[in-house]
Amino acid sequence: MLLEDIKDILNREADAIRAIPVTEDYHKVVALIHDKVHGKGGKIIASGMGKAGHVANHMATTLSSTGTPALFLHPSEAQHGDLGIIRENDVLLVLSNSGKTREILELVELTHSLYPGIPVVIITGNPDGPLARQSSLVLFTGGPDEVCPLGLTPTTSATAMTVIGDVLVVLLMKKTGFSALDYAKRHHGGYLGQKSREAGNENK
C-alpha cells in the first residue's frame, strides 16, 4: 500500500508539471528581464508568503548564481523599510498560488507608490485573481490539485512554481550565453566551483 501511495504521489506531481501551460508569456518575461536586468542594470525582486516565499527565495538564489542578479524580499519586512532595496529598473517577481495574497497585494501597491513604472510578473494558480490584474505578465501554474490529502498544504502548487522558476533560469542562461567560466566566477568553493572551473578550462 505504501509503495502504491508513493507512486500515486509521484505520478500526480509529474502530471501537474506536464500540464503547466506553455505560452508566449515565457518569451515576454525573459525579454523583459533581459532588458531591465542585463540591459539597464536592474535586478529581480522575488517575493512570496509562506511556502511560496521559500520557492521565491530559491528562485532568487538560483538566478543570481546563473548570472541574473536577484534578491528575495519578504513582503512583511518590505513594510518596515526593506522596500528601499528596490530601484527603478528592477522587476518584481511575485508568487501567489491563490492570486490574492494580502501581503503581496500590499507589496505591489507599495512598490508602485515608490516606482510606478516597475513591471510585475506573477507566477500563480489563479490567472484571473486581483494580483494577475495588477501584473504586467502572468505565468500560470495550471492550478493543480494539491497532493496533500487535505487538499490544503502547498505541495503540488509549490512544485509547479519551482519548475516554472527553473524554466526561467535556463531560458535566461541561454539568452545571455552564460558559460561554465561565468558559473565558476560565482562559485569559488565546493564541488560545483571545481567542476565549473574544469569545464570552463576545457572549453577555452
VEXFI-602237 format. One record per atom (N, C-alpha, C): residue number from 0; atom name; x, y, z. Coordinates in Angstrom, 2 decimals, m for minus. Atoms other than C-alpha are relative to their C-alpha. Layout:
! residues N
NUM CA X Y Z
...
END
This chain:
! residues 204
0 N 0.83 m1.21 0.00
0 CA 0.00 0.00 0.00
0 C 0.86 1.26 0.00
1 N m0.87 m1.16 m0.08
1 CA 2.79 2.42 0.91
1 C 0.66 0.30 m1.33
2 N m0.66 m0.19 1.29
2 CA 4.60 1.87 m2.38
2 C m0.97 0.55 m1.04
3 N 1.01 m0.49 0.93
3 CA 1.38 2.45 m4.31
3 C m0.31 1.48 0.27
4 N 0.23 m1.41 m0.35
4 CA 0.81 5.70 m2.41
4 C 1.13 0.87 m0.55
5 N m1.16 m0.76 0.50
5 CA 4.32 6.85 m3.31
5 C m0.08 0.17 m1.51
6 N 0.11 m0.07 1.46
6 CA 3.83 6.01 m6.97
6 C m1.10 0.97 m0.42
7 N 1.12 m0.88 0.32
7 CA 0.49 7.84 m6.99
7 C 0.39 1.47 0.19
8 N m0.44 m1.38 m0.26
8 CA 2.01 10.98 m5.44
8 C 0.95 0.46 m1.09
9 N m0.97 m0.36 1.04
9 CA 4.90 10.97 m7.92
9 C m0.69 0.22 m1.34
10 N 0.71 m0.14 1.28
10 CA 2.56 10.46 m10.85
10 C m0.83 1.28 m0.04
11 N 0.81 m1.22 m0.03
11 CA 0.27 13.29 m9.76
11 C 0.87 1.26 m0.10
12 N m0.91 m1.13 0.10
12 CA 3.20 15.65 m9.30
12 C 0.53 0.13 m1.43
13 N m0.51 m0.02 1.37
13 CA 4.61 14.68 m12.70
13 C m1.07 0.47 m0.98
14 N 1.11 m0.44 0.87
14 CA 1.20 15.13 m14.35
14 C m0.21 1.50 0.11
15 N 0.18 m1.44 m0.20
15 CA 0.94 18.59 m12.82
15 C 1.06 0.80 m0.75
16 N m1.09 m0.68 0.73
16 CA 4.30 19.58 m14.30
16 C m0.28 m0.02 m1.50
17 N 0.28 0.11 1.43
17 CA 3.32 18.29 m17.73
17 C m1.17 0.87 m0.42
18 N 1.21 m0.79 0.33
18 CA 0.06 20.27 m17.52
18 C 0.23 1.51 0.12
19 N m0.26 m1.44 m0.09
19 CA 1.75 23.65 m16.93
19 C m0.15 0.61 m1.40
20 N 0.21 m0.59 1.33
20 CA 0.54 25.85 m19.81
20 C 1.28 0.67 m0.52
21 N m1.17 m0.61 0.65
21 CA 3.32 26.84 m22.21
21 C m0.52 1.09 m0.95
22 N 0.54 m1.13 0.76
22 CA 2.55 30.30 m23.57
22 C 1.11 0.95 m0.42
23 N m0.93 m1.02 0.45
23 CA 4.22 33.22 m25.27
23 C 0.45 0.92 1.13
24 N m0.38 m0.85 m1.13
24 CA 4.33 34.95 m21.90
24 C 1.39 m0.36 0.53
25 N m1.36 0.35 m0.42
25 CA 7.51 33.00 m21.11
25 C 1.02 0.80 m0.79
26 N m0.90 m0.80 0.85
26 CA 9.23 34.67 m24.05
26 C m0.02 1.46 0.43
27 N 0.13 m1.40 m0.39
27 CA 7.89 38.04 m22.92
27 C 0.66 0.27 1.35
28 N m0.63 m0.17 m1.31
28 CA 9.05 37.54 m19.32
28 C 1.52 0.00 m0.13
29 N m1.45 0.06 0.18
29 CA 12.55 36.55 m20.41
29 C 0.51 1.27 m0.69
30 N m0.40 m1.24 0.70
30 CA 12.73 39.53 m22.80
30 C m0.04 1.19 0.95
31 N 0.12 m1.08 m0.97
31 CA 11.55 41.86 m20.04
31 C 1.15 m0.01 0.99
32 N m1.09 0.11 m0.96
32 CA 14.08 40.57 m17.52
32 C 1.33 0.31 m0.65
33 N m1.26 m0.25 0.70
33 CA 16.87 40.65 m20.07
33 C 0.20 1.49 m0.23
34 N m0.09 m1.44 0.24
34 CA 16.10 44.27 m20.92
34 C 0.27 0.76 1.29
35 N m0.10 m0.76 m1.24
35 CA 15.69 45.51 m17.35
35 C 1.27 m0.34 0.79
36 N m1.12 0.43 m0.84
36 CA 18.39 43.47 m15.63
36 C 1.32 0.04 m0.74
37 N m1.26 0.09 0.72
37 CA 21.02 42.78 m18.26
37 C 0.26 1.23 m0.87
38 N m0.18 m1.17 0.84
38 CA 20.39 45.87 m20.36
38 C 0.08 1.31 0.76
39 N 0.10 m1.28 m0.71
39 CA 19.64 48.54 m17.77
39 C 0.50 m0.05 1.44
40 N m0.64 0.09 m1.30
40 CA 21.40 47.29 m14.66
40 C m0.92 m0.20 1.18
41 N 0.92 0.27 m1.09
41 CA 18.34 46.36 m12.63
41 C 0.22 m1.39 0.57
42 N m0.05 1.34 m0.59
42 CA 17.63 43.18 m10.70
42 C m1.42 m0.51 0.18
43 N 1.29 0.59 m0.31
43 CA 14.82 40.80 m9.95
43 C m0.23 0.06 1.50
44 N 0.42 0.05 m1.40
44 CA 12.99 41.28 m6.66
44 C m1.06 m1.09 0.08
45 N 0.93 1.13 m0.10
45 CA 11.35 37.93 m5.87
45 C m0.67 0.01 1.37
46 N 0.71 m0.05 m1.28
46 CA 8.68 37.69 m3.20
46 C m1.17 m0.97 0.02
47 N 1.15 0.87 m0.22
47 CA 6.03 35.42 m1.77
47 C m0.17 m0.21 1.49
48 N 0.28 0.29 m1.41
48 CA 4.43 34.46 1.54
48 C m0.04 m1.50 0.22
49 N 0.08 1.42 m0.35
49 CA 4.72 31.12 3.30
49 C 0.85 m0.86 m0.91
50 N m0.75 0.94 0.84
50 CA 5.75 28.20 1.11
50 C 0.39 0.64 m1.32
51 N m0.33 m0.71 1.24
51 CA 5.58 30.39 m2.00
51 C 1.20 0.91 0.20
52 N m1.15 m0.83 m0.30
52 CA 8.07 32.66 m0.30
52 C 1.30 m0.79 m0.02
53 N m1.19 0.85 0.04
53 CA 10.51 29.80 0.15
53 C 0.39 m0.32 m1.44
54 N m0.28 0.25 1.42
54 CA 10.18 28.99 m3.55
54 C 0.58 1.25 m0.65
55 N m0.51 m1.26 0.56
55 CA 10.73 32.66 m4.42
55 C 1.45 0.24 0.41
56 N m1.38 m0.13 m0.47
56 CA 13.89 32.70 m2.30
56 C 0.92 m0.93 m0.78
57 N m0.77 0.96 0.79
57 CA 15.13 29.59 m4.09
57 C 0.23 0.52 m1.42
58 N m0.14 m0.57 1.34
58 CA 14.46 31.25 m7.45
58 C 1.05 1.10 m0.02
59 N m0.92 m1.14 m0.04
59 CA 16.37 34.38 m6.43
59 C 1.45 m0.47 0.09
60 N m1.38 0.46 m0.14
60 CA 19.46 32.47 m5.35
60 C 0.48 m0.72 m1.26
61 N m0.39 0.72 1.23
61 CA 19.44 30.26 m8.46
61 C 0.23 0.97 m1.15
62 N m0.19 m1.01 1.04
62 CA 19.00 33.24 m10.78
62 C 1.32 0.74 0.21
63 N m1.23 m0.73 m0.27
63 CA 21.84 35.10 m9.06
63 C 1.23 m0.84 m0.34
64 N m1.16 0.86 0.24
64 CA 24.18 32.12 m9.31
64 C 0.20 m0.31 m1.48
65 N m0.11 0.27 1.44
65 CA 23.48 31.85 m13.04
65 C m0.01 1.29 m0.81
66 N m0.29 m1.22 0.75
66 CA 24.16 35.46 m13.97
66 C m1.10 1.04 m0.07
67 N 1.08 m0.98 0.00
67 CA 20.83 37.23 m13.39
67 C m0.23 0.46 1.44
68 N 0.10 m0.45 m1.39
68 CA 21.02 39.32 m10.19
68 C m1.43 0.03 0.51
69 N 1.33 0.07 m0.58
69 CA 18.06 38.69 m7.93
69 C 0.11 m0.03 1.52
70 N 0.07 0.00 m1.46
70 CA 17.09 39.20 m4.30
70 C m1.40 m0.43 0.43
71 N 1.29 0.31 m0.60
71 CA 14.33 37.81 m2.11
71 C m0.39 1.12 0.95
72 N 0.52 m1.03 m0.89
72 CA 12.20 40.45 m0.39
72 C m1.23 m0.55 0.70
73 N 1.16 0.47 m0.75
73 CA 9.88 39.32 2.38
73 C m1.05 1.11 m0.01
74 N 1.00 m1.06 0.15
74 CA 6.60 41.19 1.82
74 C m0.33 0.73 1.30
75 N 0.26 m0.68 m1.28
75 CA 6.10 41.90 5.53
75 C 1.16 0.90 0.39
76 N m1.16 m0.82 m0.31
76 CA 9.65 43.15 6.03
76 C 0.07 1.23 m0.91
77 N 0.01 m1.13 0.92
77 CA 9.15 45.39 3.00
77 C m0.73 1.19 0.60
78 N 0.78 m1.07 m0.61
78 CA 6.64 47.37 5.03
78 C 0.74 0.67 1.16
79 N m0.77 m0.54 m1.12
79 CA 9.29 48.03 7.67
79 C 1.39 0.46 m0.46
80 N m1.21 m0.62 0.48
80 CA 11.98 49.57 5.48
80 C 0.74 m0.74 m1.09
81 N m0.74 0.75 1.01
81 CA 13.25 46.75 3.28
81 C m0.42 0.33 m1.42
82 N 0.44 m0.44 1.33
82 CA 11.28 48.21 0.38
82 C 1.07 0.87 m0.67
83 N m1.04 m0.87 0.53
83 CA 14.26 50.53 m0.01
83 C 1.01 m0.70 m0.89
84 N m0.92 0.74 0.87
84 CA 16.16 47.77 m1.80
84 C m0.39 0.14 m1.47
85 N 0.53 m0.05 1.37
85 CA 14.00 48.36 m4.90
85 C 0.48 1.27 m0.70
86 N m0.40 m1.11 0.84
86 CA 15.25 50.57 m7.73
86 C m0.83 m0.02 m1.29
87 N 0.95 m0.21 1.09
87 CA 13.51 51.85 m10.85
87 C 0.11 m1.00 m1.14
88 N m0.13 0.95 1.10
88 CA 14.92 49.30 m13.33
88 C m0.17 m1.45 0.43
89 N 0.22 1.35 m0.49
89 CA 14.05 46.29 m11.19
89 C m1.28 m0.61 m0.58
90 N 1.21 0.74 0.36
90 CA 11.44 43.64 m11.99
90 C m0.49 m0.70 1.26
91 N 0.60 0.66 m1.16
91 CA 9.08 42.47 m9.25
91 C m0.61 m1.32 m0.44
92 N 0.47 1.35 0.32
92 CA 8.55 38.71 m9.49
92 C m0.69 m0.56 1.24
93 N 0.74 0.43 m1.18
93 CA 5.80 37.59 m7.12
93 C m0.65 m1.36 m0.23
94 N 0.60 1.32 0.04
94 CA 4.48 34.14 m6.31
94 C m1.19 m0.04 0.95
95 N 1.21 0.14 m0.81
95 CA 0.95 33.53 m5.07
95 C m0.91 m1.02 m0.66
96 N 0.85 1.02 0.60
96 CA m0.98 30.34 m5.69
96 C m1.45 0.47 m0.08
97 N 1.39 m0.47 m0.02
97 CA m4.29 31.95 m4.69
97 C m0.21 1.20 m0.90
98 N 0.11 m1.21 0.81
98 CA m3.52 35.10 m6.67
98 C m0.62 1.17 0.74
99 N 0.62 m1.09 m0.77
99 CA m4.89 37.23 m3.85
99 C 0.61 0.13 1.39
100 N m0.68 m0.10 m1.29
100 CA m2.35 37.04 m1.02
100 C 0.10 1.46 0.44
101 N 0.10 m1.39 m0.46
101 CA m2.90 40.18 1.05
101 C 1.37 0.69 0.06
102 N m1.32 m0.62 m0.16
102 CA 0.77 40.80 1.82
102 C 0.65 0.31 m1.35
103 N m0.57 m0.24 1.33
103 CA 1.71 40.52 m1.86
103 C m0.73 1.14 m0.70
104 N 0.76 m1.14 0.54
104 CA m1.09 42.84 m2.92
104 C 0.52 1.32 0.58
105 N m0.53 m1.20 m0.63
105 CA 0.23 45.36 m0.42
105 C 1.40 0.33 m0.50
106 N m1.34 m0.21 0.52
106 CA 3.79 44.86 m1.67
106 C m0.03 0.65 m1.38
107 N 0.14 m0.59 1.35
107 CA 2.73 45.61 m5.26
107 C m0.41 1.46 0.11
108 N 0.46 m1.37 m0.17
108 CA 0.91 48.72 m4.10
108 C 1.13 0.90 0.50
109 N m1.10 m0.78 m0.56
109 CA 3.90 49.92 m2.06
109 C 1.10 0.22 m1.03
110 N m1.03 m0.11 1.03
110 CA 6.31 49.21 m4.91
110 C m0.38 1.05 m1.04
111 N 0.44 m0.95 1.02
111 CA 4.24 51.20 m7.39
111 C m0.13 1.42 0.56
112 N m0.01 m1.34 m0.58
112 CA 3.96 54.08 m4.94
112 C 1.41 0.56 0.04
113 N m1.41 m0.41 m0.01
113 CA 7.77 54.15 m4.86
113 C 0.50 0.23 m1.42
114 N m0.39 m0.08 1.41
114 CA 8.41 53.48 m8.57
114 C m1.19 m0.48 m0.85
115 N 1.23 0.40 0.72
115 CA 5.15 53.49 m10.60
115 C 0.24 m0.87 m1.23
116 N m0.21 0.72 1.26
116 CA 6.75 52.00 m13.71
116 C 0.56 m1.39 0.14
117 N m0.61 1.33 m0.17
117 CA 8.17 48.82 m12.19
117 C m0.96 m1.09 m0.46
118 N 0.87 1.08 0.46
118 CA 6.77 45.78 m14.03
118 C m0.11 m1.10 1.04
119 N 0.26 1.11 m0.92
119 CA 5.24 42.95 m12.02
119 C m0.27 m1.26 m0.81
120 N 0.23 1.31 0.60
120 CA 5.46 39.32 m13.10
120 C m0.50 m0.91 1.11
121 N 0.52 0.89 m1.02
121 CA 3.34 36.82 m11.22
121 C m0.01 m1.45 m0.49
122 N 0.16 1.44 0.21
122 CA 3.54 33.04 m11.01
122 C m1.13 m0.42 0.93
123 N 1.21 0.19 m0.79
123 CA 0.11 31.91 m9.85
123 C m0.85 m1.16 m0.50
124 N 1.00 0.99 0.38
124 CA m2.57 29.28 m9.83
124 C m1.34 0.62 m0.31
125 N 1.25 m0.72 0.24
125 CA m5.21 31.96 m10.35
125 C 0.25 1.16 m0.97
126 N m0.31 m1.04 0.98
126 CA m4.71 33.89 m13.60
126 C m1.05 1.10 m0.11
127 N 1.06 m1.00 0.03
127 CA m7.94 35.84 m13.04
127 C m0.12 0.76 1.31
128 N 0.08 m0.63 m1.31
128 CA m7.21 36.99 m9.49
128 C 0.46 1.44 0.00
129 N m0.38 m1.41 m0.09
129 CA m6.52 40.53 m8.28
129 C 1.48 0.26 m0.25
130 N m1.43 m0.20 0.25
130 CA m2.75 40.07 m8.39
130 C 0.30 m0.09 m1.49
131 N m0.21 0.12 1.43
131 CA m2.86 38.92 m12.00
131 C m0.44 1.27 m0.73
132 N 0.50 m1.22 0.63
132 CA m4.88 42.00 m12.89
132 C 0.95 1.18 0.21
133 N m0.96 m1.08 m0.27
133 CA m2.16 44.19 m11.39
133 C 1.39 m0.31 m0.56
134 N m1.31 0.44 0.50
134 CA 0.67 42.34 m13.15
134 C 0.15 0.27 m1.49
135 N m0.31 m0.21 1.41
135 CA 2.36 43.02 m16.45
135 C m0.09 m1.31 m0.77
136 N 0.00 1.31 0.64
136 CA 2.74 39.32 m17.24
136 C m0.35 m1.07 1.02
137 N 0.45 1.06 m0.88
137 CA 1.25 36.15 m15.81
137 C 0.50 m1.35 m0.50
138 N m0.39 1.38 0.30
138 CA 2.77 32.66 m15.72
138 C m0.88 m0.91 0.85
139 N 1.02 0.81 m0.66
139 CA 0.00 30.20 m14.87
139 C 0.54 m1.40 0.29
140 N m0.48 1.33 m0.37
140 CA 0.87 27.03 m12.97
140 C m0.89 m1.11 m0.53
141 N 0.98 1.00 0.39
141 CA m2.20 25.28 m14.31
141 C m0.98 m0.28 1.12
142 N 0.91 0.19 m1.13
142 CA m3.82 25.38 m10.87
142 C m0.19 m1.45 0.40
143 N 0.16 1.43 m0.32
143 CA m3.08 21.74 m9.98
143 C m0.57 m0.22 1.39
144 N 0.45 0.41 m1.33
144 CA m4.80 19.99 m7.08
144 C 1.21 m0.40 0.83
145 N m1.11 0.38 m0.88
145 CA m2.52 19.54 m4.08
145 C m0.03 m1.51 0.26
146 N m0.05 1.42 m0.36
146 CA m1.32 16.00 m3.36
146 C m0.24 m0.20 1.50
147 N 0.34 0.05 m1.43
147 CA m1.81 16.82 0.32
147 C m1.38 m0.64 0.16
148 N 1.30 0.67 m0.14
148 CA m4.64 14.51 1.49
148 C m1.12 0.93 0.47
149 N 1.00 m0.98 m0.40
149 CA m6.38 17.56 2.96
149 C m0.32 0.97 m1.12
150 N 0.18 m0.94 1.10
150 CA m6.05 19.46 m0.29
150 C 0.35 1.42 0.38
151 N m0.30 m1.33 m0.53
151 CA m4.59 22.37 1.68
151 C 1.47 0.37 m0.07
152 N m1.42 m0.31 m0.09
152 CA m0.82 22.15 2.12
152 C 0.59 0.27 m1.38
153 N m0.64 m0.27 1.30
153 CA 1.12 23.81 m0.73
153 C 1.05 m1.06 m0.33
154 N m0.89 1.09 0.41
154 CA 2.67 20.72 m2.27
154 C 0.17 0.05 m1.52
155 N m0.08 0.00 1.46
155 CA 1.92 20.32 m5.97
155 C 0.10 1.42 m0.55
156 N m0.08 m1.39 0.48
156 CA 1.43 24.07 m6.38
156 C 1.41 0.54 0.15
157 N m1.38 m0.44 m0.20
157 CA 4.89 24.70 m4.93
157 C 0.93 m0.67 m0.99
158 N m0.80 0.69 1.01
158 CA 6.34 22.07 m7.25
158 C m0.10 0.70 m1.35
159 N 0.21 m0.67 1.29
159 CA 4.81 23.78 m10.29
159 C 0.71 1.35 m0.03
160 N m0.70 m1.29 m0.05
160 CA 6.14 27.17 m9.18
160 C 1.50 m0.18 m0.13
161 N m1.44 0.26 0.06
161 CA 9.62 25.73 m8.68
161 C 0.44 m0.33 m1.42
162 N m0.34 0.38 1.38
162 CA 9.62 24.19 m12.15
162 C m0.05 1.21 m0.92
163 N 0.07 m1.22 0.81
163 CA 8.50 27.48 m13.72
163 C 1.22 0.86 0.24
164 N m1.24 m0.73 m0.30
164 CA 11.40 29.15 m11.93
164 C 1.19 m0.60 m0.72
165 N m1.10 0.67 0.71
165 CA 13.77 26.55 m13.38
165 C m0.03 0.32 m1.49
166 N 0.13 m0.35 1.42
166 CA 12.40 27.27 m16.85
166 C 0.57 1.38 m0.27
167 N m0.51 m1.37 0.17
167 CA 13.14 30.98 m16.44
167 C 1.51 0.04 0.13
168 N m1.46 0.05 m0.18
168 CA 16.65 30.24 m15.16
168 C 0.69 m0.50 m1.26
169 N m0.64 0.60 1.18
169 CA 17.51 28.03 m18.13
169 C m0.14 0.90 m1.22
170 N 0.20 m0.88 1.16
170 CA 15.99 30.38 m20.72
170 C 0.90 1.23 0.07
171 N m0.87 m1.17 m0.16
171 CA 17.92 33.33 m19.28
171 C 1.47 m0.37 m0.19
172 N m1.38 0.45 0.22
172 CA 21.17 31.34 m19.23
172 C 0.29 m0.11 m1.49
173 N m0.20 0.14 1.44
173 CA 20.70 30.56 m22.90
173 C 0.01 1.36 m0.69
174 N 0.08 m1.32 0.64
174 CA 19.75 34.14 m23.79
174 C 1.25 0.83 0.24
175 N m1.20 m0.78 m0.33
175 CA 22.79 35.61 m22.03
175 C 1.29 m0.70 m0.39
176 N m1.21 0.74 0.35
176 CA 25.19 32.92 m23.21
176 C 0.86 m0.32 1.22
177 N m0.70 0.26 m1.26
177 CA 26.09 32.08 m19.62
177 C 0.82 m1.28 m0.10
178 N m0.92 1.11 0.22
178 CA 29.14 29.80 m19.64
178 C 0.47 m0.63 1.31
179 N m0.56 0.66 m1.18
179 CA 30.90 27.41 m17.28
179 C 0.99 0.91 0.71
180 N m0.93 m0.95 m0.62
180 CA 33.57 30.06 m16.70
180 C m0.76 1.09 0.75
181 N 0.84 m0.96 m0.71
181 CA 30.86 32.56 m15.81
181 C m0.52 m0.60 1.30
182 N 0.50 0.70 m1.19
182 CA 29.48 29.99 m13.40
182 C 1.09 m0.10 1.06
183 N m1.13 0.16 m0.92
183 CA 32.91 29.40 m11.86
183 C 0.31 1.29 0.75
184 N m0.28 m1.28 m0.65
184 CA 33.32 33.11 m11.12
184 C m0.94 0.26 1.17
185 N 0.99 m0.19 m1.05
185 CA 30.25 32.89 m8.90
185 C m0.01 m1.14 1.00
186 N m0.06 1.17 m0.89
186 CA 31.12 29.56 m7.26
186 C 1.47 m0.32 0.27
187 N m1.43 0.18 m0.27
187 CA 34.57 29.73 m5.75
187 C 0.30 m1.26 0.80
188 N m0.26 1.14 m0.86
188 CA 34.17 26.88 m3.31
188 C m0.85 m1.20 m0.36
189 N 0.81 1.20 0.12
189 CA 32.88 23.35 m3.18
189 C 0.14 m0.73 m1.33
190 N m0.04 0.88 1.17
190 CA 32.29 20.68 m5.77
190 C m0.41 0.71 m1.27
191 N 0.48 m0.67 1.20
191 CA 30.32 22.88 m8.16
191 C 1.03 1.01 m0.51
192 N m1.03 m0.94 0.42
192 CA 33.08 25.50 m8.16
192 C 1.12 m0.69 m0.76
193 N m1.07 0.75 0.66
193 CA 35.71 22.93 m9.04
193 C m0.47 m0.54 m1.35
194 N 0.51 0.58 1.24
194 CA 33.54 21.25 m11.66
194 C m0.18 1.06 m1.08
195 N 0.21 m1.05 1.00
195 CA 32.64 24.54 m13.36
195 C 1.32 0.56 m0.51
196 N m1.32 m0.46 0.45
196 CA 36.29 25.65 m13.46
196 C 0.62 m0.98 m0.98
197 N m0.54 1.03 0.90
197 CA 37.31 22.36 m15.03
197 C m0.70 0.04 m1.35
198 N 0.76 m0.05 1.25
198 CA 34.52 22.58 m17.61
198 C 0.34 1.26 m0.79
199 N m0.33 m1.24 0.67
199 CA 35.36 26.20 m18.37
199 C 1.37 m0.04 m0.65
200 N m1.34 0.10 0.57
200 CA 39.03 25.45 m18.91
200 C 0.03 m0.93 m1.20
201 N 0.07 0.91 1.13
201 CA 38.17 22.57 m21.23
201 C m0.56 0.67 m1.24
202 N 0.66 m0.66 1.11
202 CA 36.06 24.90 m23.38
202 C 0.74 1.22 m0.53
203 N m0.77 m1.18 0.47
203 CA 38.72 27.60 m23.76
203 C 0.56 m0.24 m1.41
END
